[in-house]
Amino acid sequence: MAFPGTTGGVAPMGGLGGSPGMQGMNDQEQAMVKMMQAGMESCPIKTVIAGTMGFGLGGAFGLFMASMSYDSTFTPQGRAIADLPWREQVRRGFKDMGSRSWSSAKNFGIVGALYSGTECCIEGLRAKNDLTNSVAAGCVTGGILGAKAGPQAAAFGCAGFAAFSAAIDAYMRMPASDD
């Protein structure tokens, strides 16, 4: 992987010649860029980054969804909360928001890490970067996530996650239009 403006090579002799993106960098800066590039091509690092980002996104999503669940007194849960004193309503609301946010964060983190790690391993085995990697990684991830519920759920998880992965990856690979 190369950063924008680089060709992946490091200029010898302290930045004299070589790729345009590395000109003006000293040896230590060039070594740091090479180390970051190598890290971003590492499956364990990609997996950790995806899991961490999924955890953060899941936490925000869970917090948002939990904050929207008490907006109506027409539900039994909303009625029960509305009958409590204000201080108790706030305490229970924040406690529920925290537990839902934590649960969602863990789930998103697991899915992100599992999918990213699987896709990276498949890409490494196949030595190609194409749509097949995403579909296979989606199938494996969906199958693993659905396995606890039985073989039928694992098959549906495989098919559903593979289709979703194919749609997202196909969209991401579409050439940009200059409209």
C-alpha positions in Angstrom: 0.0 0.0 0.0 1.3 3.4 -0.9 0.3 6.8 0.4 -1.0 9.3 -2.1 1.8 10.8 -4.0 4.2 7.9 -3.4 5.1 5.0 -5.5 6.0 2.8 -2.5 9.8 3.1 -2.9 12.1 4.9 -0.5 14.7 7.2 -1.8 18.3 6.1 -1.0 20.9 8.5 0.4 18.6 10.6 2.6 15.9 11.6 0.1 18.0 12.3 -3.0 16.0 11.0 -6.0 13.4 8.3 -5.6 9.7 8.8 -5.4 8.3 12.4 -5.4 6.4 11.8 -2.1 9.5 10.9 -0.2 11.6 13.9 -1.4 12.5 16.2 1.4 12.2 13.5 4.1 15.1 12.5 6.2 16.0 8.8 6.8 14.0 8.6 10.0 10.9 9.9 8.3 11.3 7.6 5.4 11.7 4.6 7.8 8.6 5.7 9.7 6.6 5.9 6.4 7.8 2.4 5.4 6.9 1.0 8.9 3.4 2.5 8.7 2.9 1.1 5.2 4.0 -2.3 6.3 1.7 -2.1 9.3 -1.3 -1.3 7.2 -0.6 -4.4 5.1 -0.4 -6.6 8.2 -3.5 -8.8 8.9 -3.3 -8.6 12.7 -3.0 -4.8 12.6 -5.9 -4.5 10.1 -8.0 -6.7 12.3 -7.3 -4.7 15.4 -8.0 -1.4 13.6 -11.3 -2.7 12.2 -12.3 -4.1 15.6 -11.5 -0.8 17.3 -13.3 1.3 14.8 -16.3 -1.1 14.9 -16.3 -0.9 18.7 -16.4 2.9 18.6 -19.1 3.0 15.9 -21.2 0.4 17.7 -20.9 2.4 20.9 -22.2 5.5 19.3 -24.9 3.6 17.5 -26.0 1.9 20.6 -26.0 5.2 22.5 -28.2 6.8 19.9 -30.6 3.9 19.6 -31.0 3.7 23.4 -31.7 7.4 23.7 -34.5 7.0 21.2 -36.3 4.1 23.0 -38.0 6.1 25.8 -39.8 8.8 23.7 -43.3 7.4 24.1 -45.5 6.7 27.1 -47.7 4.5 24.9 -45.5 1.4 25.4 -45.5 -0.6 28.7 -41.8 0.2 29.2 -42.4 3.9 28.6 -45.4 4.0 31.0 -43.4 2.2 33.7 -40.6 4.8 33.4 -42.9 7.8 33.3 -44.5 6.8 36.7 -41.1 7.0 38.5 -39.6 10.2 40.0 -37.5 12.3 37.6 -34.2 11.4 39.3 -34.9 7.7 39.0 -36.0 8.1 35.4 -32.7 9.7 34.6 -30.7 7.1 36.5 -32.4 4.2 34.8 -32.1 5.9 31.4 -28.4 6.4 31.7 -27.8 2.9 33.0 -29.8 1.4 30.1 -28.0 3.7 27.6 -24.7 2.5 29.0 -25.5 -1.2 28.8 -27.0 -0.9 25.3 -24.0 1.1 24.1 -21.5 -1.4 25.6 -23.4 -4.4 24.1 -23.7 -2.7 20.6 -20.0 -1.7 20.8 -18.9 -5.3 21.5 -21.0 -6.7 18.7 -19.9 -4.2 16.1 -16.2 -4.7 17.2 -16.5 -8.5 16.9 -18.1 -8.3 13.5 -15.6 -5.7 12.2 -12.6 -7.7 13.5 -13.9 -11.0 12.2 -14.7 -9.7 8.8 -11.5 -7.7 8.3 -9.3 -10.5 9.6 -11.0 -13.1 7.4 -10.9 -10.9 4.3 -7.2 -10.2 4.9 -6.3 -13.9 5.3 -8.3 -14.8 2.1 -6.6 -12.0 0.2 -3.2 -13.3 1.4 -4.0 -16.9 0.4 -5.4 -16.0 -3.0 -2.8 -13.2 -3.7 -5.5 -11.2 -5.4 -7.6 -8.2 -4.4 -11.0 -8.7 -6.0 -14.7 -9.0 -5.2 -14.4 -12.7 -4.5 -12.4 -12.0 -1.3 -15.3 -9.8 0.1 -17.9 -12.4 -0.8 -16.0 -15.3 0.8 -15.1 -13.2 3.9 -18.8 -12.2 4.2 -19.9 -15.8 3.9 -17.4 -17.0 6.5 -18.3 -14.1 8.9 -22.0 -14.6 8.5 -21.7 -18.4 8.9 -19.7 -18.0 12.1 -22.1 -15.4 13.6 -25.1 -17.6 12.8 -23.5 -20.9 13.8 -24.8 -20.9 17.4 -28.4 -20.9 16.1 -27.9 -24.0 14.0 -26.9 -24.9 10.4 -29.9 -23.2 8.8 -29.1 -19.9 10.5 -25.4 -20.3 9.6 -26.4 -20.8 5.9 -28.7 -17.8 5.9 -26.0 -15.7 7.7 -23.5 -16.8 5.1 -25.7 -15.9 2.2 -26.9 -12.6 3.7 -23.5 -11.3 4.8 -22.0 -12.4 1.5 -24.6 -10.5 -0.5 -24.2 -7.4 1.7 -20.4 -7.6 1.4 -20.7 -8.0 -2.4 -23.0 -5.0 -2.7 -20.8 -2.8 -0.6 -17.6 -3.9 -2.3 -19.0 -3.6 -5.8 -20.2 0.0 -4.9 -16.8 0.9 -3.5 -15.0 -0.4 -6.6 -17.2 1.5 -9.1 -15.3 4.1 -11.1 -15.8 7.6 -9.9 -18.0 9.7 -12.3 -16.8 13.2 -13.1 -20.3 14.7 -13.1 
